[in-house]
Amino acid sequence: MLNRLSETKFFNLGNIKYDYGTALSKVDFSKYKIPGEFYIDKVRNFKGFHYPMVNEIIKAIEDGHVILGDLNQSNDYNYKPQDMRLATHWPSSIYNMELMEDGEIKIFVDLSSKGKYSFNPNTKEAFYYEIDPTILFAMCTAGYISYKLTNNEDISRNISLVTTIAEAYALIMDKVFSPLLSTNDVIDTSKIHMLSYAYCLQSMFNLDKEMAVKLAMKSKFVVDKHGVEDTSYYCQSDEDIMSGCDYKSVFPIDRFCTIVTKEFEYITDKICNPGKLAKQFDDWFNRNALFTLEHSKSFITMLVFCKYGIDIFNNFRLKTFLTLASGDIVKDIAQVIR
């Protein structure tokens, strides 16, 4: 089962300040849905794209499972507030969200970061929605993946899918922790890859420690498997990244940082803590990456945007970090969820 934004540390820090639940309960989302006639031709033109899941994405949008909207601009010029994000302080780095409609969890894809309405200057009525077709497809792809993962627990537990995601996550974390490791010792680099891999599986996909470590140890990037098994604090101890997480004062990212400082005695909590990791993600991948550190669907969305070259995250750096990962992560995901 996928983790939720409400189970992440940095979303909760914002929620304490802005009370998102109360704020969103007052929002009429129908006022932020883009009228179908403004985008349906663009969506149907996806059929000319040679990308994964084209037909499935078109159908999900046509059937209303994936909803396209713009949270920065209401479809009604006279509606207040025009900018839902500004009114509620809803984070701009959340690109799709769950909506319960007709007894079904649907995905609302927010296109505001890359699209905009065109308005008739005389009547003030919207008549068109401008967005690049490839960008639209990428954002719809991320929304469709979120829809399938949210509504099908079997998919979110598929070993092929979760290990593909965890491998990508661990490769990125390898780069994050590389400057902190005292040497390029094979055992140390293997340990940090194993820990990051296991953390991703446990915190984002709710696998237990035994299974998470077992899968992590199969990674080809855990080069010295015997060395890790024999010397790893996490492997040898009863510690569990998820132990003690109350999602109020202690979150999985807190426990992960604690485990890292115990695994490597020379890495202290002054240089390895959630704030430091978040700042590193911000510096490397732009502020939009804050929730990708902890949240499953946000991380997957980042991978999708990177695949299609959407200028939201630092695609050059991401692609550099992921050169050793699956040749086409989106294609690998598609084979599982379609």
C-alpha positions, -999 to +999 in steps of 0.1 A: +000+000+000+013+034-010+021+060+016+001+092+017+012+128+018-003+131+053+023+105+064+052+127+054+071+151+076+073+181+053+037+180+043+027+179+079+048+209+087+027+229+062-005+213+074+002+224+110+005+260+098-023+261+072-047+232+081-051+220+046-080+196+054-102+225+066-091+247+037-098+221+010-131+212+025-144+246+015-131+244-021-156+238-050-133+218-073-158+220-101-147+256-105-111+245-112-118+217-137-109+226-172-139+223-196-135+192-217-139+210-250-108+230-242-085+200-242-102+169-255-088+173-291-053+175-276-059+144-256-072+124-285-042+135-305-021+115-281-029+086-304-001+099-326+025+096-298+047+066-296+047+065-258+036+039-233-001+037-222-015+062-248-048+045-252-053+038-215-046+074-206-070+087-232-098+064-219-091+073-183-096+110-191-126+104-213-142+083-186-135+109-159-111+088-138-084+114-145-096+150-142-077+179-158-077+212-139-059+244-131-058+253-094-043+288-101-072+299-123-109+292-120-128+283-151-154+310-140-140+345-143-164+358-116-157+330-091-137+338-059-111+328-052-096+327-087-064+312-074-071+282-051-035+276-043-030+311-031-062+310-010-054+277+007-016+278+007-018+244-011+018+235-021+027+242-057+049+211-058+019+187-057+009+180-093-020+156-088-043+150-059-071+125-050-107+135-052-136+114-041-165+116-066-193+092-072-179+067-048-146+065-066-112+080-059-103+100-090-071+119-097-072+157-103-042+167-124-032+203-119-018+218-151-013+253-137+025+251-136+026+247-174-007+258-188-031+288-188-065+299-200-071+323-229-099+347-220-121+368-243-111+403-234-147+416-239-168+389-222-140+377-198-150+341-206-124+314-211-124+300-246-092+279-248-066+263-226-030+266-237-004+239-230+022+221-250+009+186-261+040+167-249+039+184-215+002+177-213+008+140-221+036+138-194+013+153-167-016+130-177+008+100-176+018+109-140-019+113-132-029+080-148-002+061-129-014+077-097-049+067-105-040+030-111-017+028-080-044+044-058-072+022-069-054-011-072-035-023-041-022-054-060-004-031-085+011-010-057+026-042-042+039-056-074+075-065-067+087-056-102+072-021-099+084-013-063+119-026-069+122-004-101+112+026-081+134+017-051+164+012-073+159+047-088+154+062-054+186+045-040+207+057-070+197+093-063+204+088-025+238+074-034+247+108-049+232+126-019+253+106+006+285+103-015+300+135+000+293+123+035+310+090+032+346+090+045+359+070+016+346+053-015+348+020+003+328-006-014+311-018+018+301+017+028+287+026-007+269-008-007+254-001+027+240+033+018+224+019-013+209-009+007+195+014+034+180+039+009+165+010-011+150-005+020+138+029+033+119+035+000+103+001+001+093+003+038+082+039+040+067+044+005+053+009-002+047-005+033+069-036+029+082-051+062+119-048+070+127-085+062+113-083+027+127-048+021+162-058+031+160-091+011+150-072-020+176-045-015+204-070-011+195-083-046+204-050-062+235-051-084+246-019-068+250-036-034+283-048-046+297-063-015+267-083-003+287-105+022+304-074+037+270-057+041+254-088+057+282-093+081+288-057+092+256-037+086+240-023+118+206-024+102+209-060+090+223-072+123+201-053+148+164-053+156+161-017+145+133-010+121+129+023+101+092+022+108+094+016+145+082+045+166+066+064+137+035+082+150+033+106+120+030+135+144+065+140+159+083+110+144+082+101+107+100+075+086+125+101+073+135+108+109+141+072+116+160+067+084+184+095+093+188+080+128+196+046+113+222+062+089+240+079+118+241+045+136+253+027+105+281+052+100+294+065+133+313+094+116+280+107+101+264+128+128+229+141+131+242+176+123+249+166+088+223+139+083+189+150+093+156+155+074+162+192+070+196+187+054+183+160+030+154+183+020+178+212+013+200+189-008+169+178-028+159+215-032+194+225-043+198+197-068+163+192-082+146+226-075+121+234-047+095+213-066+112+181-053+105+186-016+079+159-013+097+134-036+121+127-006+093+110+013+062+105-009+058+076-033+036+092-059+055+125-058+087+106-065+071+086-093+058+119-108+093+133-108+106+102-127+078+106-153+085+144-158+122+136-161+115+110-188+096+135-209+119+164-203+093+186-184+112+216-171+100+213-135+128+194-118+164+195-127+162+170-155+199+171-165+210+162-130+182+136-126+191+119-158+228+119-148+220+103-115+197+077-131+220+067-160+226+033-143+189+027-137+164+010-159+167+021-195+131+034-195+115+035-161+081+047-174+080+018-198+088-006-170+060+009-149+036+007-178+042-030-182+029-035-147+000-010-144-016-010-179 
